[in-house]
Amino acid sequence: MKTGTPVREARKLCPNIIFVEARPYLYVEYHHRLVEIVESCTPVERTLSIDEMVCRLTGSQQQKENALALAAHIKRTITDKAGIYIRSSIGIAPNMFLAKVASDMQKPDGCVVIETQDLPEKLFSLELRDLYGIGKRTEQRLNRNNILSVRDLYSMNRQQLRAAWGSIEGERLFDKLRGRDSYEIERPRSTLGHSHVLPPQLRTPKGALSVLHRLLQKACMRLRNYGLHASSIRVSIKFLEEDGWSVESACAATDDTLQLTQALNLLWQRFPDDAPAPYKAGLTLGKLTERHAQTITLFPRPERKSQHSLDKALDSLNMRYGKNAVYFGGAHNALNNAPMRIAFNHIPDPLIEGNETPATEDRK
């Protein structure tokens, strides 16, 4: 059974399985606690996800015996300060890519070192999908280019990898596999959104729309918190047995919930009457730009100032009293749905994205 296995498949594989509801608030709390613990041992350069961080070794730390001693110290400190049930896998390598590969080679409590002289032989026992960034579709594309193993991948030159990958990422992988730090431009956020599997009672067009309103109001609050405006809105619906449905529309750059709610309602009018029962709803705000980088319109809307004040008041009330304190009516039937979720590369702020404030969470 793998991460992301649907509940119904999990029940088939393990008829006696016991499901435990996720507790995102607790995970975020432990994330910050663990970052502090590791920081007490060595500086954390970057956090990649809720359970992954990067520390750059400097000076004498780069000697293998010293690096291993530091790794052991981090593990002991985590045990002492976070408890015996929190374990860590540590990878030590010439670059971040290979360090992540190494950390996955010995789980759940291992420590693997890949040195330059170990390359490429130490990678040949891995499958293509064991390498960070190679998913199912990428693997299929590589296979079509006669790259069936890590050994095949390593034998390709820079231009061949770029052609197989279909982008500059192939050249970057060429460097990463050889322990070099590839030059990558950090791109600004381009989209922001949420999705939610509908509970059985909301698997109707009306129920799906209420969840979409809930998702939109969460996304708009995040949008304002990040200081961004959106110029497009996309709605997607998945069905159990058939292909999904999606529709997208451009809009004037905004962070206003009411304006985007009107855009959502217009899009929903295009939902087919004969569509099967919706199973999952998703909403994405796109073409994001910084709030202060907007071109001033020649025809300003006089009500915009009052709408901005309304959004600010709603955000303030919801951050103080919980996410369901004040809301637009479209989300009324879905208030207890679409709770805070933890994406791979995004650490949520419970005050912004949760259904409740952390102070009201039951911690028995």
PyMOL commands that set and color helices and strands:
alter all, ss='L'
color gray80, all
select helices_A, chain A and resi 7-13+24-39+59-62+64-82+96-103+116-118+121-123+128-130+136-144+150-155+158-165+169-177+200-202+205-226+257-268+291-293+304-321+329-334+350-353+358-360
alter helices_A, ss='H'
color red, helices_A
select strands_A, chain A and resi 46-49+52-54+90-92+111-113+191-197+228-239+245-254+278-286+289-290
alter strands_A, ss='S'
color yellow, strands_A
deselect
rebuild
show_as cartoon
